Amino acid sequence: MKKLFIALMTLCLLAPVSADAQNNRALGKVLKKEFKQKKKELKKGKWEIYGSSFSLETALQRHYEKLLAGGEGVSEVQGFASNFNSKNIGHQMSVNNACNNYARRAGSTVRGRIVSDITADADNIDSEFDKFYAAYESTVEKEIKGEMSESFSIIREVGKDKNSGKVMYEMQSFFIIDENAASRARLRAFEIAKAESEAAQKYAEQVSGFIEEGFEEE
């Protein structure tokens, strides 16, 4: 009987590990497929690695390895910049665009939850949140920047400026964000932004709950 009990306990302890291993293998297959597709797409688009000693293929592979290792605890954010001739300026534009993209997605999610869960049951308060939405997105954009870890950036020529004759470029930057750190950044942004709206202060507990939950990646 004792041996049976030990065997059952062993199975119970191993079951979660087994499930995690299966999930990782499944995720690994998906990311491997995405890696191959992305590599082919970037090569066809004549993209080159920017600001790294790694080759584009190696940088891309390392990026997907980080996503696999992080699982649901991390997310990917991309930034884009175009029509610039200074690579340094283009890179900064790409970073700022990534922060802005994240902030807009975060703001859109919170707006959707507020509209469906709060203003749907209250009269004439939806407009009271308008200042809050703007302040929240703006503050998230600032707060999230410090939590973004750049994996790699890529660049390619897009032609020459008609007036100056200088070569013009476009750039993509790929980032990985730790979801716990991102959640803290969004909550910091909320604490600052709620001062812009009495309605946000009134429903602070509910709204902070929406923000802490985060949002589904597109």
KOLGU-943165 format. One record per atom (N, C-alpha, C): residue number from 0; x, y, z; residue in one letter. Coordinates in steps of 0.02 Angstrom, whole numbers, plus 50000, padded with zeros to 5 digits. Atoms other than C-alpha are relative to their C-alpha. Layout:
BEGIN
seq,east,north,up,type
NUM,X,Y,Z,a
...
//
This chain:
BEGIN
seq,east,north,up,type
0,50042,49940,50000,m
0,50000,50000,50000,m
0,50044,50063,50000,m
1,49955,49943,49996,k
1,50142,50117,50045,k
1,50033,50014,49932,k
2,49969,49992,50065,k
2,50226,50084,49877,k
2,49952,50031,49949,k
3,50050,49973,50044,l
3,50063,50122,49786,l
3,49990,50075,50012,l
4,50009,49929,49982,f
4,50044,50286,49881,f
4,50058,50042,49972,f
5,49941,49963,50025,i
5,50222,50338,49836,i
5,49997,50007,49924,i
6,50006,49998,50072,a
6,50191,50293,49654,a
6,49950,50052,49977,a
7,50052,49951,50017,l
7,50032,50398,49649,l
7,50024,50071,50012,l
8,49973,49934,49984,m
8,50118,50546,49732,m
8,50051,50022,49947,m
9,49950,49985,50052,t
9,50259,50534,49605,t
9,49966,50022,49936,t
10,50037,49983,50061,l
10,50134,50539,49462,l
10,49971,50070,50006,l
11,50030,49933,49989,c
11,50048,50692,49538,c
11,50052,50054,49994,c
12,49947,49950,50003,l
12,50213,50783,49554,l
12,50028,50009,49930,l
13,49972,49998,50068,l
13,50270,50739,49379,l
13,49950,50027,49949,l
14,50051,49980,50048,a
14,50104,50782,49294,a
14,50007,50072,49978,a
15,49993,49930,50022,p
15,50125,50973,49297,p
15,50063,50010,49958,p
16,49938,49993,50037,v
16,50305,50956,49237,v
16,49990,49974,49929,v
17,50014,50031,50065,s
17,50247,50843,49096,s
17,49959,50047,49957,s
18,50043,49954,50037,a
18,50111,50968,49046,a
18,50040,50060,49977,a
19,49958,49943,50019,d
19,50236,51112,49048,d
19,50046,49981,49943,d
20,49954,50022,50052,a
20,50356,51011,48943,a
20,49964,49995,49933,a
21,50039,50006,50061,q
21,50219,50974,48817,q
21,49983,50069,49971,q
22,50016,49932,50022,n
22,50169,51158,48811,n
22,50061,50033,49969,n
23,49939,49971,50027,n
23,50350,51209,48784,n
23,50018,49971,49932,n
24,49985,50032,50064,r
24,50371,51082,48645,r
24,49954,50028,49945,r
25,50048,49973,50048,a
25,50212,51146,48561,a
25,50018,50071,49980,a
26,49981,49931,50012,l
26,50267,51326,48580,l
26,50064,50002,49958,l
27,49937,50003,50037,g
27,50439,51278,48516,g
27,49988,49987,49926,g
28,50016,50015,50069,k
28,50364,51206,48357,k
28,49972,50062,49964,k
29,50029,49940,50029,v
29,50263,51364,48327,v
29,50053,50052,49987,v
30,49948,49950,50008,l
30,50411,51479,48356,l
30,50052,49980,49947,l
31,49954,50023,50051,k
31,50523,51371,48247,k
31,49973,50014,49931,k
32,50032,49986,50064,k
32,50399,51388,48106,k
32,50000,50075,49985,k
33,50000,49927,50008,e
33,50385,51576,48135,e
33,50070,50025,49983,e
34,49931,49981,50012,f
34,50574,51590,48138,f
34,50019,49990,49926,f
35,49985,50015,50070,k
35,50590,51507,47967,k
35,49964,50049,49953,k
36,50039,49954,50042,q
36,50452,51616,47893,q
36,50029,50071,50004,q
37,49974,49933,49991,k
37,50524,51776,47968,k
37,50068,50007,49966,k
38,49933,49998,50031,k
38,50701,51735,47909,k
38,49993,50007,49924,k
39,50012,49997,50072,k
39,50637,51707,47732,k
39,49974,50069,49980,k
40,50030,49935,50015,e
40,50535,51867,47737,e
40,50052,50056,50003,e
41,49949,49948,49992,l
41,50680,51975,47799,l
41,50053,49996,49946,l
42,49950,50009,50054,k
42,50802,51902,47673,k
42,49973,50025,49934,k
43,50032,49978,50061,k
43,50680,51933,47532,k
43,49994,50076,49998,k
44,50007,49927,49995,g
44,50655,52112,47594,g
44,50065,50037,50002,g
45,49932,49971,50001,k
45,50844,52142,47593,k
45,50014,50041,50064,k
46,49985,49968,49935,w
46,50848,52189,47778,w
46,50069,49978,50023,w
47,49935,50015,49972,e
47,51017,52197,47865,e
47,49999,50015,50075,e
48,49996,49988,49928,i
48,51062,52189,48049,i
48,50029,50069,50014,i
49,49975,49933,49982,y
49,51093,52357,48134,y
49,50026,49999,50072,y
50,49973,49990,49933,g
50,51206,52393,48282,g
50,50014,49937,50039,g
51,49986,50064,49966,s
51,51251,52212,48322,s
51,50056,49963,49965,s
52,49946,50041,50029,s
52,51399,52097,48297,s
52,49973,49933,49976,s
53,50031,50062,50023,f
53,51279,51952,48268,f
53,49976,50007,49928,f
54,50031,49999,50065,s
54,51219,51903,48097,s
54,49925,50007,50010,s
55,50072,49993,49995,l
55,51036,51935,48060,l
55,49967,49934,50020,l
56,50029,50065,49983,e
56,50997,51749,48068,e
56,50010,49982,50073,e
57,49985,50016,49930,t
57,51083,51729,48236,t
57,49959,50044,50047,t
58,50038,49954,49959,a
58,50998,51884,48309,a
58,49927,49979,50002,a
59,50069,50022,50004,l
59,50829,51821,48250,l
59,49990,49936,50040,l
60,50006,50063,49963,q
60,50860,51648,48321,q
60,50003,50012,50075,q
61,49995,49984,49928,r
61,50913,51719,48490,r
61,49936,50033,50025,r
62,50063,49967,49982,h
62,50756,51826,48491,h
62,49945,49949,50014,h
63,50052,50051,49991,y
63,50642,51676,48469,y
63,50017,49953,50059,y
64,49980,50040,49942,e
64,50742,51579,48600,e
64,49979,50035,50065,e
65,50021,49962,49941,k
65,50707,51719,48725,k
65,49925,49997,50009,k
66,50072,50004,49996,l
66,50523,51716,48683,l
66,49978,49931,50025,l
67,50016,50068,49979,l
67,50519,51528,48706,l
67,50015,49990,50075,l
68,49980,50007,49930,a
68,50612,51536,48872,a
68,49953,50039,50046,a
69,50044,49959,49958,g
69,50498,51674,48937,g
69,49928,49977,50002,g
70,50069,50025,50002,g
70,50336,51590,48884,g
70,49949,50057,50006,g
71,50053,49950,49991,e
71,50182,51685,48941,e
71,50023,50059,50043,e
72,49975,49947,49957,g
72,50290,51792,49055,g
72,50032,50057,49962,g
73,49971,49947,50040,v
73,50356,51896,48910,v
73,49956,50013,49939,v
74,50036,49985,50062,s
74,50286,51982,48757,s
74,50047,50038,49953,s
75,49960,49966,50051,e
75,50356,52053,48595,e
75,49968,50065,49980,e
76,50023,49935,50024,v
76,50342,52234,48542,v
76,50046,50021,49943,v
77,49961,49979,50057,q
77,50398,52304,48375,q
77,49993,50075,49988,q
78,50002,49930,50018,g
78,50443,52479,48320,g
78,50023,50009,49928,g
79,49984,49989,50070,f
79,50462,52554,48147,f
79,50015,50074,49988,f
80,49984,49932,50020,a
80,50539,52709,48070,a
80,50017,50000,49926,a
81,49987,49997,50072,s
81,50553,52767,47890,s
81,50020,50071,49979,s
82,49981,49937,50031,n
82,50620,52906,47778,n
82,50048,50041,50044,n
83,49948,49964,49963,f
83,50776,52954,47877,f
83,50067,49984,49968,f
84,49933,50013,50027,n
84,50958,52971,47828,n
84,50052,49991,50055,n
85,49956,50012,49943,s
85,51037,52971,48002,s
85,49978,49936,50034,s
86,50018,50064,49971,k
86,51041,52793,48067,k
86,49986,50005,50075,k
87,50012,49991,49928,n
87,51053,52849,48248,n
87,49932,50029,50015,n
88,50066,49969,49992,i
88,50901,52960,48231,i
88,49945,49950,49982,i
89,50049,50050,50021,g
89,50809,52822,48139,g
89,49989,49948,50054,g
90,50006,50049,49946,h
90,50845,52701,48281,h
90,49959,50028,50058,h
91,50039,49969,49947,q
91,50778,52822,48410,q
91,49927,50006,49981,q
92,50070,49997,50024,m
92,50622,52847,48304,m
92,49966,49932,50006,m
93,50026,50068,49997,s
93,50599,52659,48297,s
93,49984,49980,50072,s
94,50011,50014,49928,v
94,50616,52643,48487,v
94,49938,50036,50024,v
95,50058,49960,49979,n
95,50491,52783,48515,n
95,49935,49973,49971,n
96,50059,50029,50032,n
96,50371,52703,48392,n
96,49977,49937,50036,n
97,50017,50061,49963,a
97,50379,52538,48488,a
97,49965,50018,50066,a
98,50031,49977,49937,c
98,50338,52629,48652,c
98,49929,50025,49987,c
99,50065,49973,50018,n
99,50195,52719,48566,n
99,49951,49944,49982,n
100,50043,50056,50018,n
100,50127,52557,48493,n
100,49974,49963,50061,n
101,50019,50035,49938,y
101,50127,52474,48664,y
101,49949,50042,50038,y
102,50045,49956,49963,a
102,50044,52625,48745,a
102,49931,50003,49969,a
103,50065,49998,50034,r
103,49906,52632,48614,r
103,49961,49936,50011,r
104,50034,50063,49988,r
104,49867,52447,48635,r
104,49975,49996,50072,r
105,50020,50001,49929,a
105,49865,52464,48825,a
105,49941,50046,50011,a
106,50055,49952,49992,g
106,49753,52618,48814,g
106,49936,49976,49969,g
107,50059,50026,50034,s
107,49635,52537,48690,s
107,49966,49946,50040,s
108,50028,50054,49960,t
108,49613,52386,48802,t
108,49963,50027,50061,t
109,50033,49971,49941,v
109,49574,52490,48956,v
109,49937,50037,49980,v
110,50060,49964,50023,r
110,49454,52600,48857,r
110,49943,49950,49987,r
111,50051,50050,50015,g
111,49363,52445,48796,g
111,49968,49971,50063,g
112,50026,50028,49938,r
112,49347,52374,48972,r
112,49957,50051,50038,r
113,50038,49947,49966,i
113,49287,52540,49044,i
113,49932,50009,49966,i
114,50062,49991,50037,v
114,49158,52561,48907,v
114,49951,49943,50011,v
115,50045,50058,49993,s
115,49091,52384,48924,s
115,49980,49985,50072,s
116,50014,50021,49932,d
116,49102,52360,49112,d
116,49980,50056,50048,d
117,50016,49945,49954,i
117,49082,52533,49189,i
117,49949,50049,49970,i
118,50044,49948,50027,t
118,49004,52665,49075,t
118,49935,49971,49974,t
119,50062,50031,50024,a
119,48876,52540,49010,a
119,49947,49999,50055,a
120,50046,50002,49943,d
120,48800,52540,49185,d
120,49993,50067,50035,d
121,50005,49934,49969,a
121,48816,52725,49221,a
121,49981,50052,49947,a
122,50024,49949,50046,d
122,48743,52881,49145,d
122,50050,50058,49993,d
123,49962,49939,50016,n
123,48846,53017,49060,n
123,50067,50006,50035,n
124,49933,49993,49971,i
124,49017,52975,49129,i
124,50054,49980,49950,i
125,49950,50021,50049,d
125,49100,52908,48972,d
125,50046,50058,49979,d
126,49959,49942,50021,s
126,49157,53084,48922,s
126,50047,50022,50055,s
127,49957,49981,49943,e
127,49231,53109,49096,e
127,50066,49962,49999,e
128,49939,50040,50004,f
128,49360,52976,49056,f
128,50046,50023,49945,f
129,49960,49982,50058,d
129,49424,53062,48898,d
129,50070,50025,50017,d
130,49935,49974,49980,k
130,49564,53158,48985,k
130,50043,49945,50030,k
131,49963,50055,49970,f
131,49611,53002,49079,f
131,50032,49956,49946,f
132,49973,50042,50054,y
132,49632,52900,48919,y
132,50063,50030,49970,y
133,49943,49966,50031,a
133,49748,53029,48843,a
133,50060,50001,50047,a
134,49946,49997,49952,a
134,49850,53049,49002,a
134,50030,49931,50013,a
135,49976,50068,49987,y
135,49861,52861,49029,y
135,50045,49976,49944,y
136,49959,50022,50057,e
136,49926,52822,48854,e
136,50067,50037,49999,e
137,49939,49960,50002,s
137,50051,52964,48862,s
137,50049,49978,50054,s
138,49957,50020,49944,t
138,50117,52907,49032,t
138,50026,49929,49992,t
139,49977,50068,50014,v
139,50124,52723,48983,v
139,50059,50002,49952,v
140,49947,49994,50050,e
140,50231,52773,48834,e
140,50066,50018,50033,e
141,49939,49980,49965,k
141,50356,52854,48954,k
141,50024,49945,50047,k
142,49982,50049,49949,e
142,50350,52720,49089,e
142,50026,49935,49971,e
143,49983,50066,50027,i
143,50366,52568,48975,i
143,50070,50000,49969,i
144,49935,49996,50034,k
144,50526,52629,48892,k
144,50055,49967,50041,k
145,49949,50028,49957,g
145,50631,52579,49041,g
145,49995,49925,50010,g
146,50011,50072,49991,e
146,50557,52404,49041,e
146,50011,49960,49936,e
147,49992,50034,50065,m
147,50592,52364,48858,m
147,50072,49979,49988,m
148,49934,50027,50015,s
148,50738,52252,48815,s
148,50006,49988,49925,s
149,49994,50007,50073,e
149,50794,52270,48635,e
149,50036,49936,49981,e
150,49968,50061,50026,s
150,50831,52105,48547,s
150,50045,50017,49941,s
151,49961,49981,50058,f
151,50888,52175,48381,f
151,49962,50050,49958,f
152,50030,49954,50048,s
152,50857,52305,48247,s
152,50026,49983,49931,s
153,49980,50012,50069,i
153,50861,52290,48059,i
153,49987,50063,49958,i
154,50004,49939,50040,i
154,50882,52420,47924,i
154,50008,49983,49926,i
155,49991,50009,50072,r
155,50871,52436,47735,r
155,49993,50067,49965,r
156,50005,49940,50040,e
156,50890,52569,47602,e
156,49933,50002,49963,e
157,50064,49993,50036,v
157,50732,52639,47523,v
157,50005,50049,49942,v
158,49992,49953,50055,g
158,50807,52756,47394,g
158,50041,50060,50021,g
159,49963,49939,49985,k
159,50883,52929,47389,k
159,49953,50060,50003,k
160,50039,49938,49995,d
160,50814,53098,47440,d
160,50008,50040,49935,d
161,49999,49964,50064,k
161,50767,53196,47283,k
161,50039,50065,50003,k
162,49967,49935,49994,n
162,50837,53359,47349,n
162,50074,49994,50018,n
163,49931,50004,49975,s
163,50994,53310,47445,s
163,50041,49945,49968,s
164,49965,50057,50029,g
164,51036,53148,47357,g
164,50025,49950,50052,g
165,49978,50045,49947,k
165,51067,53065,47526,k
165,49959,49935,49999,k
166,50034,50064,49996,v
166,51026,52882,47549,v
166,49950,50001,50058,v
167,50053,50003,49949,m
167,50863,52857,47646,m
167,49989,49928,50021,m
168,50007,50067,49971,y
168,50825,52710,47759,y
168,49932,49992,50034,y
169,50053,50016,49954,e
169,50689,52623,47856,e
169,50025,49946,50048,e
170,49974,50044,49948,m
170,50711,52522,48015,m
170,49943,49966,50039,m
171,50044,50035,49955,q
171,50623,52393,48122,q
171,50040,49980,50062,q
172,49967,50019,49938,s
172,50665,52362,48305,s
172,49955,49951,50037,s
173,50038,50052,49965,f
173,50612,52209,48405,f
173,50019,49999,50074,f
174,49989,49997,49927,f
174,50591,52211,48594,f
174,49963,49943,50034,f
175,50034,50048,49957,i
175,50547,52087,48730,i
175,49987,50034,50067,i
176,50020,49968,49937,i
176,50452,52148,48882,i
176,49980,49947,50051,i
177,50021,50043,49945,d
177,50437,52058,49048,d
177,49931,50023,50023,d
178,50069,49981,49985,e
178,50251,52054,49087,e
178,49990,50027,50070,e
179,50006,49974,49932,n
179,50273,52082,49274,n
179,50023,50072,50003,n
180,49974,49931,50002,a
180,50378,52237,49243,a
180,49953,50045,49962,a
181,50047,49961,50040,a
181,50255,52295,49110,a
181,49938,50017,50040,a
182,50059,49988,49958,s
182,50110,52276,49232,s
182,50014,50055,50051,s
183,49982,49948,49951,r
183,50201,52382,49361,r
183,50004,50068,49966,r
184,49995,49937,50038,a
184,50236,52515,49228,a
184,49931,50027,49985,a
185,50069,49978,50015,r
185,50051,52520,49178,r
185,49966,50027,50063,r
186,50031,49977,49938,l
186,49998,52538,49360,l
186,50030,50066,50022,l
187,49970,49935,49985,r
187,50123,52679,49386,r
187,49968,50054,49957,r
188,50031,49952,50046,a
188,50049,52764,49234,a
188,49929,50016,50022,a
189,50069,49989,49977,f
189,49873,52741,49303,f
189,49999,50047,50060,f
190,49999,49957,49940,e
190,49919,52821,49471,e
190,50010,50073,49981,e
191,49988,49931,50024,i
191,49980,52975,49376,i
191,49940,50025,49961,i
192,50053,49978,50045,a
192,49841,52981,49247,a
192,49932,50009,50033,a
193,50067,49996,49970,k
193,49692,52958,49364,k
193,49986,50069,50029,k
194,50010,49932,49975,a
194,49721,53135,49430,a
194,49964,50044,49949,a
195,50032,49961,50053,e
195,49652,53196,49263,e
195,49924,49988,49996,e
196,50071,50017,50007,s
196,49480,53121,49291,s
196,49970,49980,50067,s
197,50036,50018,49938,e
197,49360,53117,49439,e
197,49969,49930,49993,e
198,50031,50066,50011,a
198,49276,52966,49359,a
198,50052,49945,50010,a
199,49947,50050,49991,a
199,49442,52872,49354,a
199,50017,49991,50074,a
200,49988,50005,49928,q
200,49466,52912,49538,q
200,49943,49962,50035,q
201,50059,50032,49971,k
201,49289,52856,49579,k
201,50001,49924,49989,k
202,49999,50071,50018,y
202,49312,52689,49491,y
202,50071,49972,50000,y
203,49928,50016,50000,a
203,49498,52674,49532,a
203,50013,49925,50009,a
204,49987,50071,49986,e
204,49488,52497,49600,e
204,49985,49957,49939,e
205,50017,50038,50059,q
205,49399,52429,49447,q
205,50049,50012,49943,q
206,49956,49982,50056,v
206,49507,52522,49322,v
206,50070,49971,50011,v
207,49933,50028,49986,s
207,49670,52470,49408,s
207,50000,49925,49989,s
208,50007,50072,50013,g
208,49605,52291,49398,g
208,50006,49985,49926,g
209,49995,50010,50073,f
209,49583,52307,49209,f
209,50073,50007,49978,f
210,49932,49985,50020,i
210,49758,52379,49194,i
210,50048,49945,50021,i
211,49956,50053,49975,e
211,49840,52245,49300,e
211,49993,49936,49959,e
212,50012,50060,50040,e
212,49760,52109,49194,e
212,50039,50001,49934,e
213,49963,49995,50062,g
213,49850,52174,49041,g
213,49954,49991,49940,g
214,50038,50006,50061,f
214,49795,52138,48863,f
214,50027,49944,49957,f
215,49980,50054,50045,e
215,49800,52002,48733,e
215,50043,50028,49944,e
216,49958,49980,50056,e
216,49940,52016,48605,e
216,49964,49988,49935,e
217,50032,50007,50067,e
217,49881,52043,48426,e
217,50038,49949,49959,e
//
